């Protein structure tokens, strides 16, 4: 296997770990406020060339649907 293939295999593992971490954070801390969450974009697609996902430069897009937006964000004035 080429060095590039190994590098991208590691990048895929890191993306999956990132998504798993966020899934756990949402489940443990926001289960009452989030209706659903999903990921999309280059991180979740098949990588057919070296420009489909560029580690360090590409991001992991996570979208959420809150049940009630008025209770989702922390009130910064309470700090």
N, C-alpha and C positions, 0 to 999 in steps of 0.2 A: 504494500500500500504506500502511496506517495506521502511525502511530508505534508503536502497541502490537505490530503484526505484525512490524515490524523489530526491536523489542526482544526479542520471543520467538524470532525467527529467530537472533539473536545468542546468546541463552541456550541454544538447542539446540546451536549450534556449541561453546559452552563445555562443555556436558555431554558431548558426543562427545569433545572434547579431553581432558577429565578421565578418561573411561573408557579412552581410548587410552593415556594416561600410566600409569594403573594396570596396564593389560594389559602394557605394556612393563616396568614394574617387576617384576611377578610373573614374567614370562618370563625376565628377565635375572638376578634375584636369588633367586627362590624356585622355580624350575622343578623342583628336586629334592624340595621339600617340599609343594608344592601339587598336589593331584590335579585340581581344577578350580575355577574362579571364575565367578561370574555376577552380573549386576546386575538389580535390579528396583525397583519403586516408581515414584513420580511422575516421576522424571527420565527413565525409559525408555518411559513411556506416551505416547499421543497427548494433546496439550493442547488440549482443546476449549473451555476457558474460562480466564479470568485467574486462577482459584484452583487450577487443576490443578497448576501448578508456579509457585512464587514464588521468583525469583532472590534470592539471599542468605539466604532463610529455608529453602527446601527443600534437602534433601540428596540425595546420590547414594549409594544403597544397594548395597554390594558384599559378596557372600557368598563365602566360600571353604571348600573341603573340603580339609583337610590330609591328607597321606598318613600322617604319624605326628606327632601333637600333641606328643609329648615332645621332638621336635627342632625344632619350629617357632618357638617364642619364644626370644628371647635371654636367657641367664642373666644377670640384672642383678647378681649378686654378683661377676661377673668384671670389672666396671668399676673 
